[in-house]
Amino acid sequence: MTAPELSIIIPAFNEEKRLGTTLGRIRDYFTARTPALAGLEILVVDDGSTDATVRVAQDCARNIPCLRVLSGSGNRGKGYTVRRGMLEARGRIALFTDADLSSPIEECERLFAAISAGNDLAIGSRALDRSLISVHQSRFREVAGIIFNRCMRFITGLDIEDTQCGFKAFRLPECRVIFQRQRIEGFGFDPEILFLAKRHGLRIAEVPVRWGHDTATKVHVLRDSVLMLMDLLRVRFNCAAGRYPRHRD
């Protein structure tokens, strides 16, 4: 079987209300670009949903032949589902996007252009051009995000304005190693995979994208901010403990 050019990974937990619309938008967009969705695979990775997420995805697969549904038992976390999808993906380029399409699927062209320019991964950013934000988060969430970014920079040494936008693309043969090394399974996985990318000498492009806040977000600002700060410390500990070996280590 010929490997696809592009894999799209959608981590999903209790997304029965939004997933069908999201999959329809992705199908329509790529059908207009590549008839019969040639060279595309879509992976919906369920994270132990307790609603009808899996059934909705399976129903959509009847009309989207390139769609695969990966289900599992138990709620492991967004980091786990993205990692699973990336390791299952067969495309040369792999894009993961949140199930709510807070960044419209059309914005993928900005990321693909950055990869075509020679980067190994391209990450969507809300911070580089805030005029592209159509619906802002509450002021409290925005301030919490700024504080988290400053902590992230101090702890990891990454010079990135926005690690948490759920819209990232990877040149998969080069980047698969970072998901093989990834250990964090919750929302704090984004800084970890970017830390690993830098550690492996991969080229990272931060790209401004359109984005709109969805009030149905699964991120609890206080609880998850604390957990994500703890994850940043785990990144440093894992590195010091030799848990992130390089190719040559």
C-alpha positions in Angstrom: 0.0 0.0 0.0 1.4 3.4 -1.0 2.1 5.6 2.0 0.0 8.8 2.2 1.7 12.2 1.9 -0.2 13.7 4.8 -1.6 12.3 8.1 -4.0 14.3 10.2 -4.2 13.3 13.8 -7.2 14.4 15.9 -7.0 13.6 19.6 -10.6 13.2 20.9 -12.1 12.9 24.4 -15.9 13.3 24.7 -16.2 15.1 21.3 -19.5 13.7 20.1 -20.9 17.2 19.6 -18.0 18.7 17.6 -16.3 15.8 15.9 -18.7 15.3 13.0 -18.6 18.9 12.0 -14.8 19.0 12.2 -14.3 15.8 10.1 -16.7 17.2 7.5 -14.8 20.5 7.3 -11.5 18.6 6.9 -13.0 16.3 4.2 -14.4 19.2 2.2 -11.2 21.2 2.4 -8.9 18.4 1.2 -11.4 17.1 -1.4 -11.2 20.5 -3.0 -7.4 20.2 -3.1 -7.0 16.5 -3.9 -10.0 14.7 -5.5 -10.9 11.5 -3.8 -8.7 12.6 -0.9 -5.6 11.1 -2.6 -2.5 11.0 -0.4 -4.4 11.7 2.9 -5.1 9.7 6.0 -7.1 11.0 9.0 -6.6 9.4 12.4 -9.1 10.0 15.2 -7.5 8.8 18.4 -10.1 8.4 21.1 -8.9 8.9 24.7 -11.4 6.7 26.5 -14.5 8.8 25.7 -17.6 8.1 27.8 -20.0 9.6 25.2 -20.6 8.6 21.5 -17.3 10.0 20.2 -16.2 6.6 18.7 -19.6 5.9 17.1 -19.6 9.4 15.5 -16.1 8.9 14.1 -17.0 5.4 12.8 -20.2 6.8 11.2 -18.1 9.5 9.5 -15.6 6.8 8.2 -18.4 5.4 6.0 -18.1 8.6 3.9 -14.4 9.3 4.5 -12.6 6.2 3.4 -9.2 7.5 4.5 -10.4 7.9 8.1 -9.2 5.5 10.8 -10.5 5.4 14.3 -8.1 4.3 17.1 -9.9 3.6 20.3 -8.6 2.5 23.6 -9.6 1.9 27.2 -9.3 4.5 29.8 -8.5 8.3 29.7 -4.7 8.6 29.4 -4.5 12.3 28.3 -4.0 14.4 25.2 -0.2 13.8 25.2 -0.8 10.1 25.0 -3.4 10.3 22.2 -1.2 12.6 20.1 1.8 10.3 20.7 -0.2 7.3 19.7 -1.5 8.9 16.6 2.0 10.1 15.5 3.5 6.6 16.0 0.6 5.1 14.0 0.7 7.7 11.2 2.2 6.7 7.8 2.4 10.1 6.1 5.5 12.0 5.2 4.0 15.0 7.0 1.8 14.7 10.1 -0.5 17.4 11.4 -2.3 17.3 14.7 -5.2 19.5 15.3 -7.6 19.9 18.1 -11.1 18.5 17.6 -12.7 21.9 17.8 -10.6 23.3 14.9 -9.9 26.4 17.0 -7.3 27.0 14.2 -9.3 26.6 10.9 -8.0 23.7 8.8 -7.1 26.1 6.1 -4.3 27.5 8.3 -2.4 24.2 7.7 -1.0 25.8 4.5 1.0 28.2 6.7 2.6 25.3 8.5 3.2 23.3 5.3 4.9 26.3 3.8 7.3 26.6 6.7 8.1 22.9 6.4 8.7 23.3 2.6 11.1 26.1 3.5 13.3 23.6 5.2 12.0 23.3 8.8 11.4 19.9 10.4 8.3 21.0 12.3 6.0 24.0 12.3 3.9 25.1 15.2 0.9 27.3 15.1 1.2 30.4 17.4 -1.4 32.7 18.8 1.2 35.0 20.3 3.1 36.2 17.2 0.1 38.1 15.7 -2.8 38.6 18.1 -4.8 40.3 15.4 -5.4 36.9 14.0 -7.4 35.8 17.1 -11.1 35.9 16.3 -12.4 35.0 19.8 -10.1 35.8 22.7 -9.9 33.8 25.9 -10.8 35.5 29.2 -8.3 37.9 30.5 -7.6 35.5 33.3 -6.7 32.7 30.9 -4.5 35.0 28.8 -2.6 36.1 31.8 -2.2 32.5 33.0 -0.9 31.6 29.6 1.7 34.4 29.7 2.9 33.3 33.1 3.1 29.7 32.0 5.2 30.7 28.9 7.6 32.6 31.1 8.0 29.6 33.4 8.4 27.3 30.3 11.2 29.5 28.9 13.0 29.6 32.2 12.8 25.9 32.9 13.3 24.5 29.4 15.4 27.1 27.7 13.0 27.2 24.7 12.6 30.5 22.9 9.0 30.0 21.8 6.2 32.4 22.3 3.3 29.9 22.3 3.9 26.2 22.9 0.2 25.3 23.6 -1.6 26.0 20.4 -3.1 22.7 19.3 -2.0 23.0 15.7 1.4 21.5 14.8 2.9 19.9 11.7 5.9 17.6 11.6 8.2 16.1 8.9 7.5 12.7 10.3 10.6 10.6 9.3 12.8 13.2 11.0 10.4 13.9 14.0 9.2 10.4 14.9 12.1 10.1 17.4 10.6 12.9 19.6 7.4 10.9 20.0 9.3 7.7 20.7 11.1 9.6 23.5 8.0 11.5 24.8 7.0 10.6 28.3 4.4 13.2 29.4 0.8 12.1 28.6 -1.2 15.2 29.8 -1.6 18.7 28.5 2.0 19.5 29.4 3.3 17.3 26.5 3.7 20.3 24.1 6.8 21.8 25.7 8.3 18.3 26.1 8.1 17.4 22.4 9.5 20.8 21.5 12.3 20.4 24.1 13.0 17.0 22.5 13.0 18.5 19.0 15.6 21.1 20.0 17.6 18.3 21.8 17.7 16.3 18.5 18.8 19.3 16.5 15.5 19.6 14.6 14.5 22.9 13.0 11.4 24.5 14.5 9.3 27.3 12.9 6.8 29.2 15.0 4.1 30.4 12.6 1.2 32.9 13.3 -2.2 31.3 12.6 -5.8 32.3 12.9 -7.4 31.0 16.1 -10.6 31.4 18.0 -11.2 30.3 21.6 -13.9 27.7 22.1 -15.7 28.0 25.5 -16.1 24.2 25.5 -12.4 23.7 26.0 -11.4 20.7 28.1 -8.5 22.7 29.8 -9.3 23.7 33.4 -7.2 26.8 33.8 -6.2 26.4 37.5 -6.0 22.6 37.8 -4.3 22.1 34.5 -1.9 25.0 34.8 -0.5 23.5 38.0 -0.2 20.1 36.4 1.5 21.6 33.4 4.0 23.5 35.6 4.8 20.1 37.2 5.3 18.6 33.8 7.9 21.3 33.0 9.9 20.2 36.0 9.5 16.6 34.9 11.1 17.6 31.6 14.2 18.9 33.3 14.3 15.9 35.6 13.9 13.4 32.8 16.7 15.1 30.9 19.0 15.1 33.9 18.2 11.5 34.6 19.2 10.4 31.0 15.6 9.6 30.0 15.9 11.6 26.7 18.8 9.9 24.9 19.9 11.4 21.6 20.5 9.2 18.6 24.2 9.0 19.4 23.8 8.6 23.2 
